[in-house]
Amino acid sequence: MANESGITAYSVKTKTKNVPIIDPVIDIKSGRYIASGKDSAGNKLSAIMSKASAEGHIEKGNAKKGTGWS
């Protein structure tokens, strides 16, 4: 789900894999860590990840904390 530059996701609209999410925000919903944002064309993207992966991206500055964090 992630590469060295940040978080990537599958784009349902364009049917392409590993599309970088621009300015991702990680929310916690029902115990799941969900990164959401947009791609370079403005299409919405979301990616579900583990707690460790989510915390790692926040520590590196690749993403911001959204709702659900305590």
KOLLOBA-222144 format. One record per residue (C-alpha): residue in one letter; residue number from 1; x, y, z. Coordinates in Angstrom, 3 decimals. Layout:
KOLLOBA-222144
atom lose->A kolti->NUM px->X py->Y pz->Z
...
//
This chain:
KOLLOBA-222144
atom lose->M kolti->1 px->0.000 py->0.000 pz->0.000
atom lose->A kolti->2 px->2.877 py->2.383 pz->0.492
atom lose->N kolti->3 px->6.075 py->3.326 pz->-1.221
atom lose->E kolti->4 px->8.943 py->5.588 pz->-0.236
atom lose->S kolti->5 px->7.093 py->8.779 pz->-1.210
atom lose->G kolti->6 px->3.828 py->8.158 pz->0.617
atom lose->I kolti->7 px->0.557 py->6.301 pz->0.534
atom lose->T kolti->8 px->-0.821 py->4.755 pz->-2.645
atom lose->A kolti->9 px->-4.204 py->3.261 pz->-3.502
atom lose->Y kolti->10 px->-6.132 py->1.583 pz->-6.315
atom lose->S kolti->11 px->-8.176 py->4.013 pz->-8.402
atom lose->V kolti->12 px->-11.564 py->2.488 pz->-9.184
atom lose->K kolti->13 px->-12.362 py->5.236 pz->-11.689
atom lose->T kolti->14 px->-9.219 py->4.865 pz->-13.800
atom lose->K kolti->15 px->-8.596 py->1.177 pz->-12.916
atom lose->T kolti->16 px->-4.918 py->1.798 pz->-12.091
atom lose->K kolti->17 px->-2.860 py->0.474 pz->-9.187
atom lose->N kolti->18 px->-0.427 py->2.328 pz->-6.904
atom lose->V kolti->19 px->-1.831 py->5.808 pz->-7.514
atom lose->P kolti->20 px->-0.251 py->8.268 pz->-5.023
atom lose->I kolti->21 px->-2.683 py->9.949 pz->-2.620
atom lose->I kolti->22 px->-2.070 py->13.705 pz->-2.419
atom lose->D kolti->23 px->-2.282 py->15.152 pz->1.133
atom lose->P kolti->24 px->-3.730 py->11.999 pz->2.755
atom lose->V kolti->25 px->-5.659 py->12.140 pz->6.021
atom lose->I kolti->26 px->-5.866 py->8.969 pz->8.137
atom lose->D kolti->27 px->-9.147 py->8.435 pz->10.004
atom lose->I kolti->28 px->-10.075 py->5.628 pz->12.379
atom lose->K kolti->29 px->-13.531 py->4.224 pz->11.622
atom lose->S kolti->30 px->-14.816 py->1.049 pz->13.285
atom lose->G kolti->31 px->-11.278 py->0.094 pz->14.311
atom lose->R kolti->32 px->-9.904 py->0.409 pz->10.766
atom lose->Y kolti->33 px->-7.270 py->2.890 pz->9.669
atom lose->I kolti->34 px->-8.401 py->4.542 pz->6.442
atom lose->A kolti->35 px->-6.263 py->6.970 pz->4.439
atom lose->S kolti->36 px->-8.265 py->9.212 pz->2.134
atom lose->G kolti->37 px->-7.403 py->11.973 pz->-0.265
atom lose->K kolti->38 px->-7.306 py->12.742 pz->-3.978
atom lose->D kolti->39 px->-5.070 py->11.895 pz->-6.909
atom lose->S kolti->40 px->-3.497 py->14.403 pz->-9.290
atom lose->A kolti->41 px->-6.666 py->14.443 pz->-11.441
atom lose->G kolti->42 px->-8.916 py->15.191 pz->-8.448
atom lose->N kolti->43 px->-10.431 py->11.704 pz->-8.119
atom lose->K kolti->44 px->-11.156 py->10.519 pz->-4.567
atom lose->L kolti->45 px->-8.980 py->7.671 pz->-3.246
atom lose->S kolti->46 px->-9.046 py->5.600 pz->-0.047
atom lose->A kolti->47 px->-6.769 py->2.913 pz->1.339
atom lose->I kolti->48 px->-7.214 py->0.667 pz->4.380
atom lose->M kolti->49 px->-4.019 py->-0.031 pz->6.323
atom lose->S kolti->50 px->-2.731 py->-1.490 pz->9.557
atom lose->K kolti->51 px->-2.240 py->0.526 pz->12.736
atom lose->A kolti->52 px->1.552 py->0.224 pz->12.448
atom lose->S kolti->53 px->1.533 py->1.423 pz->8.856
atom lose->A kolti->54 px->-0.770 py->4.352 pz->9.686
atom lose->E kolti->55 px->1.380 py->5.459 pz->12.637
atom lose->G kolti->56 px->4.526 py->5.128 pz->10.528
atom lose->H kolti->57 px->3.148 py->7.390 pz->7.797
atom lose->I kolti->58 px->2.115 py->10.000 pz->10.367
atom lose->E kolti->59 px->5.556 py->9.922 pz->12.024
atom lose->K kolti->60 px->7.285 py->10.379 pz->8.648
atom lose->G kolti->61 px->4.991 py->13.285 pz->7.796
atom lose->N kolti->62 px->3.372 py->11.504 pz->4.837
atom lose->A kolti->63 px->-0.126 py->11.912 pz->6.306
atom lose->K kolti->64 px->-2.122 py->13.864 pz->8.869
atom lose->K kolti->65 px->-4.316 py->12.567 pz->11.677
atom lose->G kolti->66 px->-8.024 py->12.771 pz->10.990
atom lose->T kolti->67 px->-11.010 py->11.820 pz->13.108
atom lose->G kolti->68 px->-11.036 py->8.994 pz->15.640
atom lose->W kolti->69 px->-7.529 py->9.454 pz->17.097
atom lose->S kolti->70 px->-7.345 py->9.740 pz->20.873
//
